[in-house]
Amino acid sequence: MIETQLKQLGLSTEEANIYLMLLKYGTSNVSQISRITKIGRVNCYHYIEKLLQQGLISKSQKHKVNSYSAENPKIFLNQGKARLNLIETLVPQLLAITSFNPSKPNIQLFEGKEGIKNIFEAMIQQQNQEIVSFSNLKTLGEFLPDFLPQHFSQRFEKNIKTRFISPWTEEADDFENKFFPNNYPTKLSEIFLTSAEDFSFVSEISIFAGSIAIMNLNEHNPIGILIENSELYKTQKAIFDLAWLGATSFITR
């Protein structure tokens, strides 16, 4: 556990092991470090040098033999504060030389079935929200039949409300029974099935948490675009809400 956290701070596995060994056993020479950590002696010199450069260990010499000691772990706090101060100074300078615009959309492209799954995973990162979708539930069910049951279980566990507008088909009519968990909270799901003849959606458009996902669920070339932008989100959400109000004119169930 500690080794993993040290790696998250930028140390390699070997560097973390050497640092932890020196903390536990105290001042040691290379032979002792190599024996206890089971890192080859030659490699030990390499990792010790890197730890010295990072200021995490110190070197002393006695009888012409070099020994090494771990610095107080509080050094990580000091280095973290220094790094944060540097970042706080650097970021304004970087922004000054870029065309950064907070209202500029962040656009990501996802390809393949796994890419589409990643978009669906992104939809459920926030709890207690709402996801609204222009969807073809027949196509969606055929495209991700094994993935959807677990996905919708997670949606409901996170208290995420879902609204779909989809063209009517027998498969769409049975979508809830097939992919939603038993005894799911019905207040968290609403589906309007519209006339397939008048409103036949091919692509999937989902609107959620300041983002818009546009997906083509073509089995041979699935592709998705995820757009993160609060202004575009508000506009698309308003369009969906307007369509939702008007959908009752075409609802088939």
C-alpha positions as CSV (number, residue, x, y, z in Angstrom):
1,M,0.0,0.0,0.0
2,I,2.7,2.5,1.0
3,E,4.8,1.4,-2.0
4,T,1.9,2.1,-4.3
5,Q,1.4,5.6,-2.8
6,L,5.1,6.4,-3.1
7,K,4.9,5.4,-6.8
8,Q,2.1,7.8,-7.2
9,L,4.5,10.5,-5.9
10,G,6.8,9.7,-8.8
11,L,9.1,7.0,-7.3
12,S,9.9,3.8,-9.2
13,T,9.2,0.5,-7.4
14,E,12.9,0.0,-6.7
15,E,13.3,3.6,-5.4
16,A,10.3,3.1,-3.1
17,N,11.7,-0.2,-1.8
18,I,15.1,1.3,-1.1
19,Y,13.6,4.3,0.7
20,L,11.3,2.2,2.8
21,M,14.2,-0.2,3.7
22,L,16.3,2.7,4.9
23,L,13.4,4.1,6.9
24,K,13.0,0.7,8.6
25,Y,16.6,-0.4,9.1
26,G,18.4,2.9,9.3
27,T,21.8,3.8,7.8
28,S,23.0,1.1,5.5
29,N,25.7,0.5,2.8
30,V,25.1,-0.7,-0.7
31,S,25.7,-4.4,0.2
32,Q,23.1,-4.3,2.9
33,I,20.6,-2.4,0.7
34,S,21.1,-4.9,-2.1
35,R,20.7,-7.9,0.2
36,I,17.5,-6.7,2.0
37,T,15.7,-5.3,-1.1
38,K,17.0,-8.1,-3.4
39,I,18.0,-5.4,-6.0
40,G,21.2,-6.2,-7.8
41,R,24.2,-4.2,-6.4
42,V,24.9,-2.5,-9.7
43,N,21.3,-1.4,-10.1
44,C,21.3,-0.2,-6.5
45,Y,23.8,2.4,-7.3
46,H,21.6,3.7,-10.0
47,Y,18.5,4.0,-7.8
48,I,20.4,5.4,-4.9
49,E,21.8,8.1,-7.1
50,K,18.3,9.1,-8.2
51,L,17.1,9.2,-4.6
52,L,20.0,11.4,-3.7
53,Q,19.1,13.7,-6.6
54,Q,15.5,13.9,-5.3
55,G,16.8,14.7,-1.8
56,L,15.0,11.7,-0.3
57,I,18.2,10.1,1.1
58,S,21.6,11.4,2.3
59,K,25.1,9.9,2.0
60,S,27.8,9.6,4.7
61,Q,31.2,8.0,4.7
62,K,32.9,6.0,7.3
63,H,36.2,4.1,6.8
64,K,36.0,4.9,3.1
65,V,32.6,3.1,2.8
66,N,29.6,5.0,1.7
67,S,26.4,4.6,3.7
68,Y,22.9,6.0,3.1
69,S,20.1,7.2,5.3
70,A,16.5,8.0,4.5
71,E,15.4,11.6,5.1
72,N,12.5,12.4,7.4
73,P,9.2,11.6,5.5
74,K,8.1,15.2,6.1
75,I,10.3,16.0,3.2
76,F,7.4,14.9,0.9
77,L,5.3,17.6,2.5
78,N,8.0,20.2,2.0
79,Q,8.5,19.2,-1.6
80,G,4.7,19.1,-2.2
81,K,4.4,22.7,-1.0
82,A,7.3,23.8,-3.1
83,R,5.8,22.1,-6.1
84,L,2.4,23.7,-5.5
85,N,3.9,27.1,-5.2
86,L,5.7,26.6,-8.5
87,I,2.5,25.5,-10.2
88,E,0.6,28.4,-8.9
89,T,3.3,30.7,-10.3
90,L,3.6,28.9,-13.6
91,V,0.0,28.4,-14.6
92,P,-0.9,32.1,-15.0
93,Q,2.2,32.5,-17.1
94,L,1.2,29.6,-19.3
95,L,-2.3,30.9,-19.7
96,A,-0.9,34.2,-20.7
97,I,0.8,32.7,-23.8
98,T,-2.0,30.4,-24.9
99,S,-5.3,31.0,-26.5
100,F,-7.0,29.5,-23.5
101,N,-10.7,30.2,-23.4
102,P,-12.8,28.7,-20.5
103,S,-15.9,28.6,-22.8
104,K,-14.1,26.7,-25.5
105,P,-15.5,23.1,-25.7
106,N,-13.4,20.2,-24.7
107,I,-13.9,17.6,-27.5
108,Q,-12.9,14.0,-27.3
109,L,-13.2,11.3,-30.0
110,F,-13.9,7.7,-29.1
111,E,-13.7,4.8,-31.5
112,G,-14.8,1.2,-31.4
113,K,-17.2,-0.6,-29.0
114,E,-14.8,0.0,-26.1
115,G,-14.7,3.7,-26.9
116,I,-18.5,3.8,-26.8
117,K,-18.5,2.0,-23.4
118,N,-16.1,4.6,-22.1
119,I,-18.6,7.3,-23.0
120,F,-21.3,5.5,-21.1
121,E,-19.0,5.1,-18.1
122,A,-18.4,8.9,-18.2
123,M,-22.1,9.4,-18.0
124,I,-22.3,7.9,-14.5
125,Q,-19.4,9.6,-12.8
126,Q,-21.6,12.0,-10.9
127,Q,-24.4,10.9,-8.6
128,N,-27.9,12.5,-8.3
129,Q,-27.9,13.9,-11.8
130,E,-30.1,13.4,-14.9
131,I,-29.2,11.9,-18.2
132,V,-31.5,12.6,-21.2
133,S,-31.1,10.9,-24.5
134,F,-32.4,11.0,-28.1
135,S,-32.0,7.3,-28.6
136,N,-32.9,4.3,-30.8
137,L,-33.4,1.7,-28.0
138,K,-33.5,-1.2,-30.4
139,T,-30.1,-0.3,-31.8
140,L,-28.7,0.5,-28.4
141,G,-29.8,-2.9,-27.0
142,E,-28.4,-4.8,-30.0
143,F,-25.1,-2.9,-29.8
144,L,-24.3,-3.4,-26.1
145,P,-26.5,-6.3,-24.9
146,D,-24.0,-7.6,-22.3
147,F,-22.9,-4.2,-21.0
148,L,-26.2,-2.5,-20.5
149,P,-27.6,-4.5,-17.5
150,Q,-24.7,-3.6,-15.3
151,H,-24.6,0.0,-16.6
152,F,-28.2,0.7,-15.7
153,S,-27.8,-1.0,-12.3
154,Q,-25.0,1.5,-11.6
155,R,-27.2,4.4,-12.8
156,F,-29.9,3.5,-10.4
157,E,-27.5,2.9,-7.5
158,K,-26.2,6.4,-8.0
159,N,-29.7,7.9,-8.1
160,I,-29.3,9.0,-11.7
161,K,-32.5,9.8,-13.4
162,T,-32.9,8.7,-17.1
163,R,-35.2,10.0,-19.8
164,F,-35.3,8.6,-23.3
165,I,-37.0,9.6,-26.4
166,S,-36.9,6.7,-28.9
167,P,-38.8,5.5,-31.9
168,W,-41.2,2.6,-31.1
169,T,-40.2,-0.9,-31.9
170,E,-41.0,-4.2,-30.1
171,E,-37.4,-4.2,-28.9
172,A,-37.7,-0.7,-27.6
173,D,-41.0,-1.5,-25.9
174,D,-39.2,-4.4,-24.0
175,F,-36.0,-2.4,-23.3
176,E,-36.8,-1.9,-19.6
177,N,-37.7,-5.5,-19.0
178,K,-34.5,-6.7,-20.7
179,F,-31.9,-4.3,-19.4
180,F,-33.1,-2.7,-16.2
181,P,-32.6,-4.5,-12.9
182,N,-35.6,-6.1,-11.2
183,N,-37.5,-3.8,-8.9
184,Y,-35.6,-0.7,-10.2
185,P,-36.9,2.6,-8.9
186,T,-39.4,3.6,-11.6
187,K,-39.2,7.2,-10.6
188,L,-35.7,7.3,-12.0
189,S,-36.7,6.2,-15.6
190,E,-39.1,7.7,-18.2
191,I,-39.3,6.6,-21.8
192,F,-41.3,8.2,-24.6
193,L,-41.7,6.0,-27.6
194,T,-42.5,8.0,-30.6
195,S,-43.7,7.1,-34.1
196,A,-40.9,5.2,-35.8
197,E,-42.2,6.4,-39.2
198,D,-42.1,10.1,-38.3
199,F,-39.1,10.1,-35.9
200,S,-36.5,7.4,-36.7
201,F,-33.3,8.3,-34.8
202,V,-30.2,6.6,-36.0
203,S,-27.5,8.1,-33.8
204,E,-27.5,8.3,-30.0
205,I,-27.4,11.8,-28.4
206,S,-27.0,11.9,-24.6
207,I,-27.0,15.1,-22.6
208,F,-25.7,15.0,-19.0
209,A,-23.6,16.9,-16.4
210,G,-22.4,19.7,-18.7
211,S,-21.6,17.4,-21.5
212,I,-23.1,16.1,-24.8
213,A,-22.3,12.6,-26.2
214,I,-23.0,11.9,-29.9
215,M,-22.6,8.3,-30.9
216,N,-23.0,6.3,-34.1
217,L,-23.7,2.7,-33.0
218,N,-22.8,1.3,-36.4
219,E,-21.6,-2.3,-35.7
220,H,-18.9,-2.0,-38.3
221,N,-17.6,1.5,-37.5
222,P,-18.8,2.7,-34.1
223,I,-17.7,6.2,-33.2
224,G,-18.5,8.7,-30.5
225,I,-17.8,12.3,-29.7
226,L,-17.9,13.7,-26.2
227,I,-18.3,17.5,-25.9
228,E,-17.8,19.2,-22.5
229,N,-19.2,22.7,-22.5
230,S,-21.7,24.2,-20.1
231,E,-23.2,26.6,-22.7
232,L,-23.7,23.9,-25.3
233,Y,-25.1,21.6,-22.7
234,K,-27.7,24.1,-21.6
235,T,-28.8,24.7,-25.2
236,Q,-29.1,20.9,-26.0
237,K,-30.8,20.2,-22.7
238,A,-33.4,22.9,-23.5
239,I,-34.0,21.4,-26.9
240,F,-34.5,18.0,-25.3
241,D,-37.0,19.4,-22.8
242,L,-38.9,21.1,-25.6
243,A,-39.0,17.8,-27.5
244,W,-40.1,16.0,-24.4
245,L,-43.0,18.4,-24.0
246,G,-44.0,17.9,-27.6
247,A,-43.5,14.1,-27.6
248,T,-46.9,13.5,-26.1
249,S,-48.4,14.4,-29.4
250,F,-46.7,11.4,-31.0
251,I,-46.4,8.9,-28.1
252,T,-47.5,5.4,-29.0
253,R,-47.8,4.0,-25.5
